[in-house]
């Protein structure tokens, strides 16, 4: 069994990375872009990195989603289909990851992220400034289940930038404000994080002490990020979202095709 032995400096640096990741993730998604490489660099094996990161990320995404909920920017009863579908997708993704071609996924993911980056640069992240929920109809339920299953599955495979994908796909599927978009994205990110975490715990792939420590810093960063997004709105969200998407795409392209 792997035993974690980190010096205080490395532990402290991981906590600072978690603080920054929580802030970014609460606004634009993509916090795992910082925490996963940091954990790997610290010497954790990949499976333990993914599980520990899920524990820490669950703290951050819970804080962000609860903040949006308190500000009435997320209504669980309206998005119940998304919640159930995301949970199912996360379980399937975590359980089936060993049966998929990692090489194929590494080639495919950058292509998807580039498409998100292009959309975020030339399209609008929100078609309206009104805090009005989309019309509840059969088409909405189909969108919720299709989106929840696919993105939950993606996050269950420890896919990078899941929160970013939620933000971008929300803008394409639903007519609602950017703050309602962020509330939905962060809340669904918590659902898939937590469900995937339970599976990783069952498999024994979580270091609880490190995950909880980083999770505390992620919570504080997420609290700051969510309140900043609510206060500054589009002026903060869209530039940060575009930056995260472009950096994420560049990193994954380099790793998939040139490393």
Order of alpha helices (4+ residues) and beta strands (2+ residues): alpha-alpha-alpha-alpha-alpha-alpha-alpha-alpha-alpha-alpha
